[in-house]
């Protein structure tokens, strides 16, 4: 049995964290409890809002609490880290600098997947407005000749994200995301789901262009790293 | 904000652990990430099989690893513990003795709920054969004038439990549990779901007699303890 332990920096939001755990279980070929991934999770509601810090400039910097959680997971036995929140990857550098174990970088994993697909240069980005503002994916895609296409109705994307954080993962919310993705798909070569709240809504979505869900890439990387 | 941190001794099995996290989220009245329960989870595939130890006498005693996980969660900041596995409560005494924080005892919580219901003396017990063999619930119910009624087809109950551990939470499995519960319900005053793998299958089950799901009682106790 592998001695790897996945340390999950979670709670951003809680439903997205559980979605990751579910995908890890579903994609692990296991016949009994003993064959599953060893997970250490801190789902922490005290991590300050990334949206408030980056968009409104109204809230405190979440870096200190993110670093505290990362160190707590390392002290508890985690051999690598993962963070099921795209926006929080804005702070990934500070986390990596504070611990002695690697962080599976969801942004890098998603970009690598888009490169492998070779779908084309226009990537429709379904993400929080903070991810757009910080150019988290735009800057990561540019060296590979890809550029971000933003949804025309970004405010509706944000409403869906905040809805999931309030507990709304209804069929109506799923249909809303599918409609936004279909509209976006007309102007791009691939769609990237780069907000884990949207990942909660996106299961089973079919589109005329290839769809990459960053949370799927993180899931597969965790299973591979867990051996 | 409450400073309480729920320490979850998980992985027995992984799907049941995620079911608990989902129920905590669904039953928490929250409008944003910050209002959710602070959870520290170790989902640990190295906890030896409780069934192999108690039923077959073939496997190692899980107590040392359960104690290690409990102490790890305490060291990581958990202010109380919970264990989403009924069978593992056979070892609860050793865990409580090894840490300085309380364990929310799922067996005691479920029995209290049955007492409050006042449904009658015959409790149909849907649980692992190890729970029946160790009289985990039989001995806890007896002082309250209640006795356990065992399903006629206990081997089919076990097949459903092992199925969930293999990843089978299909509609067929759910229908199988409902049929077993309906048959059991004819000979008893209430049904107790006392295996968290069966809890995974039991969502939305309607029965002619009251149904208590031990995992629901643990969920509510965690939310109450988290303040």
Contacts between the chains, C-beta under 8 A, distances in Angstrom:
chain1	res1	chain2	res2	distance
A	1	B	45	7.3
A	1	B	46	6.7
A	10	B	39	7.9
A	11	B	33	6.1
A	11	B	36	6.7
A	11	B	38	7.7
A	11	B	39	7.7
A	12	B	33	6.2
A	13	B	32	7.8
A	13	B	33	4.4
A	13	B	36	7.5
A	14	B	21	7.6
A	14	B	25	5.0
A	14	B	33	6.7
A	14	B	36	4.6
A	14	B	37	7.9
A	14	B	39	8.0
A	15	B	25	5.8
A	17	B	21	7.8
A	18	B	18	6.0
A	18	B	21	5.0
A	18	B	22	5.6
A	18	B	25	6.6
A	21	B	14	7.6
A	21	B	17	7.9
A	21	B	18	5.0
A	21	B	21	7.1
A	21	B	43	7.5
A	22	B	18	5.6
A	25	B	14	5.0
A	25	B	15	5.8
A	25	B	18	6.6
A	25	B	167	7.4
A	26	B	167	7.2
A	30	B	166	7.4
A	30	B	167	7.0
A	31	B	165	7.7
A	31	B	166	5.2
A	32	B	13	7.8
A	32	B	49	7.4
A	32	B	162	7.8
A	32	B	165	5.4
A	32	B	166	7.1
A	33	B	11	6.1
A	33	B	12	6.2
A	33	B	13	4.3
A	33	B	14	6.7
A	33	B	45	5.8
A	33	B	47	7.6
A	33	B	49	7.0
A	33	B	165	5.8
A	34	B	45	5.0
A	34	B	46	7.4
A	34	B	49	7.1
A	35	B	45	6.7
A	36	B	11	6.7
A	36	B	13	7.4
A	36	B	14	4.6
A	36	B	43	7.3
A	36	B	45	4.7
A	37	B	14	7.9
A	37	B	43	7.7
A	37	B	45	7.3
A	38	B	11	7.7
A	38	B	43	7.1
A	38	B	44	5.9
A	38	B	45	5.6
A	38	B	46	6.8
A	39	B	10	7.9
A	39	B	11	7.7
A	39	B	14	8.0
A	39	B	41	7.0
A	39	B	42	7.4
A	39	B	43	4.2
A	40	B	41	7.2
A	40	B	42	5.3
A	40	B	43	7.9
A	41	B	39	7.0
A	41	B	40	7.2
A	41	B	41	4.2
A	41	B	42	7.9
A	41	B	43	7.2
A	42	B	39	7.4
A	42	B	40	5.4
A	42	B	41	7.9
A	42	B	76	7.5
A	43	B	21	7.5
A	43	B	36	7.3
A	43	B	37	7.7
A	43	B	38	7.1
A	43	B	39	4.2
A	43	B	40	7.9
A	43	B	41	7.2
A	44	B	38	5.8
A	45	B	1	7.2
A	45	B	33	5.8
A	45	B	34	4.9
A	45	B	35	6.7
A	45	B	36	4.7
A	45	B	37	7.3
A	45	B	38	5.5
A	46	B	1	6.8
A	46	B	34	7.4
A	46	B	38	6.7
A	47	B	33	7.6
A	49	B	32	7.4
A	49	B	33	7.0
A	49	B	34	7.1
A	72	B	76	5.5
A	72	B	77	6.7
A	75	B	75	7.6
A	75	B	76	7.2
A	76	B	42	7.4
A	76	B	72	5.5
A	76	B	75	7.2
A	76	B	76	4.8
A	77	B	72	6.8
A	162	B	32	7.8
A	165	B	31	7.7
A	165	B	32	5.4
A	165	B	33	5.8
A	166	B	30	7.4
A	166	B	31	5.1
A	166	B	32	7.1
A	167	B	25	7.4
A	167	B	26	7.2
A	167	B	30	6.9
